[in-house]
Amino acid sequence: MKERWEYIDDQEEWMLDHIIISVSDYSASRAFYEQALAPLGYQVVMELGEACGFGILEKPDFFVQQGDPVTPAIHLAFNSRDREAVDAFHAAALAAGGKDNGAPGLRPDYHPNYYGAFVFDPDGHNIEAVCHRPQ
Ligand SMILES: N[C@@H](CCC(=O)N[C@@H](CS)C(=O)NCC(=O)O)C(=O)O
């Protein structure tokens, strides 16, 4: 397993390096995202006080920190390798206390193979998992 800083070699493949959202209840949001994002292969890979970073392998790219949430709420979409993981994201996010904002399914208005699911996080942010692959 590479160390976090070794992924710097792959950096030309990224456009967004990392995103941080402030949340009103760190413990609640950490638990929500940990559960909701697990089906996508995302897990907490670092934690510093009331802030943690999620990633695949060792490189975190999505951070949750205690603070004042931005208003209006944001929309954040996570890439999913297949449609089953989108389904599992939606089920896990609801089980973690998220509020439904759209059941898993095709959204052909976006493009013919756009398969997404939407859930509001504990602060009302619109969180999505999406798979773009035809299946
Ligand atoms: N309930 C809708 C949600 C669709 C949705 O949130 N789409 C995103 C774009 S992929 C959006 O409009 N986000 C804007 C926002 O949340 O402010 C559904 O199930 O299709």
PDBQT file of the ligand as one rigid body, heavy atoms in Angstrom, charges set to zero:
ROOT
HETATM    1  N1  LIG A 201     -35.068  14.434  -6.823  1.00  0.00    +0.000 N 
HETATM    2  C1  LIG A 201     -34.284  14.560  -8.022  1.00  0.00    +0.000 C 
HETATM    3  C2  LIG A 201     -32.897  15.104  -7.649  1.00  0.00    +0.000 C 
HETATM    4  C3  LIG A 201     -32.135  15.523  -8.865  1.00  0.00    +0.000 C 
HETATM    5  C4  LIG A 201     -30.948  16.402  -8.512  1.00  0.00    +0.000 C 
HETATM    6  O1  LIG A 201     -30.731  16.787  -7.349  1.00  0.00    +0.000 OA
HETATM    7  N2  LIG A 201     -30.142  16.681  -9.520  1.00  0.00    +0.000 N 
HETATM    8  C5  LIG A 201     -28.977  17.475  -9.313  1.00  0.00    +0.000 C 
HETATM    9  C6  LIG A 201     -28.113  17.469 -10.581  1.00  0.00    +0.000 C 
HETATM   10  S1  LIG A 201     -27.426  15.861 -10.934  1.00  0.00    +0.000 SA
HETATM   11  C7  LIG A 201     -29.359  18.894  -9.005  1.00  0.00    +0.000 C 
HETATM   12  O2  LIG A 201     -30.238  19.440  -9.639  1.00  0.00    +0.000 OA
HETATM   13  N3  LIG A 201     -28.695  19.506  -8.021  1.00  0.00    +0.000 N 
HETATM   14  C8  LIG A 201     -28.875  20.885  -7.698  1.00  0.00    +0.000 C 
HETATM   15  C9  LIG A 201     -29.028  21.116  -6.212  1.00  0.00    +0.000 C 
HETATM   16  O3  LIG A 201     -29.141  20.149  -5.441  1.00  0.00    +0.000 OA
HETATM   17  O4  LIG A 201     -29.054  22.281  -5.828  1.00  0.00    +0.000 OA
HETATM   18  C10 LIG A 201     -34.140  13.204  -8.707  1.00  0.00    +0.000 C 
HETATM   19  O5  LIG A 201     -34.379  12.172  -8.073  1.00  0.00    +0.000 OA
HETATM   20  O6  LIG A 201     -33.837  13.165  -9.914  1.00  0.00    +0.000 OA
ENDROOT
TORSDOF 0
